[in-house]
Amino acid sequence: MQSNNKTPRYLEEFHPPARILMGAGPSNVNPRVLHAMTAPLLGHLDPDFIRVMDDVREMLRIVFQTTNVTTLPISGTGSAGMEAALVNILEPGDTVVVGINGYFADRISQIATRCGATVHIVNAPWGHPLDPKAMEAEVKKHPKVKVVAMVHAETSTGVQNPVAEIAQIAHRHGALALVDTVTSLGGIEVAIDRWGVDVCYSGTQKCLGCPPGLAPITFGPRAEEVLKSRKTPVQSWYLDVTLLRSYWSENRAYHHTAPISMIYGLREGLRVVLEEGLEARFQRHSRNAQALWAGLEALGLRLFAQEGVRLPTLTAVHIPDGVSDTQVRSALLRQYNIEIAGGLGPVAGKIWRIGLMGENAKPSNVVTLLSALEEILPKMGYEVAKGEGVAAAQRALAA
Ligand SMILES: Cc1ncc(COP(=O)(O)O)c(C=O)c1O
């Protein structure tokens, strides 16, 4: 019970510790983004705010590498983007093929089922990429597949899927390619038009370097045709992209009150991305990931994803036998202010997941984490050659 003369905790200011967020997201945010979010509010139909919206759409098209007209941020996190993509395209009775090699593709299949679609799953082992041949074989089995869905960067395993190849398969059989780029957009190449992706969504809190809360989404011409020819209304009013588009484009018809400050933040985050340049940004993510991988391997740790399909933005690593998952993560958090993530689903307790996304893909984070692991792991009964991890990372960074 609270004594009468003591201020309850909820009336005290909250000052979060300055963590290094190297988990699966959110990742740290550029101070320019946080500053932009403190700007005075404008009304959601104010002409000055409409300029901000137009800038955001233009920059999202550059980042998605698309000319798609319907490109905008959904109000909500990455899962809202996933839901928006599926509820707008699917109607009850449609057929969907989903490639599943991790936790988030499974979420796609769950949402598609809730939309009333018949879902056919093509599994690949966790840690391995989807097999385009197996995807094509499944698509061929069903007369009218409407959508082939997949996750580009599977955050649960650190694996990259061959999106362009699977998108071509989808088109060969008259289906749309629907892709999750929550852990790739802004960190590794995402080329919507060149790859022929028809519907794609992402989230702001990972490689785009913004807080969680918006889900950029884009619909290509084939997807637009599907939107136009729907027989039933989209089951979610809030996520109905046709209604949202009329607020985000010339009509400016009120739909819901835009999260103004989040959109200021996204505008600034996208400016940061484009000032760096997409190619330079991809190279930075790749260089730092190579250094992290070299460092972890020098400590004797085994990487979970196969070589050649490893994601630079998210590294999954086996937890050595006899080492406690939670004790290591808790020591990293409490003693070093570093957050890394544990495994999800079947790999919970078996892997750690280390994010190097957006602002966080930098040498100081790689070296700080490796030196913290060099200190912690021997205390947990796992001997390491002290200094070797950091040295290997530094050599990779200098190469
Ligand atoms: C690949 C992928 N898809 C979807 C999501 C869901 O995004 P959110 O947690 O922002 O709703 C995540 C979240 O980590 C993700 O990694």
The ligand as an ORCA input file, in Angstrom:
! r2SCAN-3c Opt
* xyz 0 1
  C       9.416     -9.638    -40.464
  C       8.430     -9.012    -39.528
  N       7.165     -8.867    -39.924
  C       6.243     -8.307    -39.130
  C       6.563     -7.863    -37.870
  C       5.524     -7.260    -36.999
  O       5.818     -5.929    -36.767
  P       5.336     -5.164    -35.446
  O       5.887     -5.892    -34.277
  O       5.927     -3.807    -35.656
  O       3.855     -5.141    -35.466
  C       7.872     -7.982    -37.410
  C       8.258     -7.523    -36.073
  O       9.335     -7.736    -35.585
  C       8.829     -8.564    -38.270
  O      10.090     -8.698    -37.884
*
